[in-house]
């Protein structure tokens, strides 16, 4: 009859294609078998931030380091390859499901990978564990993506008024999108109005807020106002995370308006003196658009 240890070794070979050295009896509870998704170069425990390390202190040291490496890998890959990042986040969650920081990483990675139900489930768990509403806007956006705008609005009501300013703005943007999903276009526009919807404001979220407002104005058929607010968004978007200028142009803004809204170095000038050969070597490039999972701007 095959021993339990032999059976465990065989399963490891089936999963990984290679046999792991068997731990001594006194090491089995503290030395996790390190198999699973291959870690990218640089995915070291030392790269984990202080807060995340603190969250892993409840685990045995060796397990904390293993889980931490895969959290680092998920963070490294989340923008360029979210599906691969999610593999690492799931691996970490399977080994430390009672740790809030691990569930948070799994939820955010699932969101970036477009796994809305999984993201919502993980972030609900984090909310139960921590009692906070840090990710309430993402949870509401998952409800929208799952075709449940009414639930998104219910979450917004639950959150109350004691939210950090950036989270409150994101929740307004998601709520406006939910209103729009329900055909309440005027309500979507009104829901984004407030003291921070002022063209001269330069809060970290101003470009996104202005863009969302313009987008909902356009959906409501208020084209001239939409153009103005897309131009305001372009002016506030120092990092060029949005396609606000392109949206304004599509709605009828002229080149002089767009040039006035953008920094001089970002304005493309058609130099008629250049040869056809030079022009062929430098075709117009499509403006890079932001990608944050499902768009929070409606």
Buried (B, 14 or more C-beta within 10 A) or exposed (E): EEEEEEEEBEEBEEEEEEEBEBBEEEEEEEBBBEEBBEBBEEBEBEBBEEEBBEBBEEBEEBBBBBBBBBBBBBBBBBEEBBEBBBBBBBBBBEBBEEBBBBBBBBBBBBBBBBBBEBBBBBBBBBBEBBEEBBBBBBBBBBBBBBEBBEBBBBBBEEBEEEBEEBBBBBBBBBBBBBBBBBEBBEBBBEBBEEEBBEBEBEBEBBBBBBBBBBBBBBBBEBEEBBBBBBBBBBBBBEEBBBBBBBBBBEBEBEEEBBBEBBEEEBEEEEEEEEEEEEEEEEEEEEEEEBEBBBBBBB
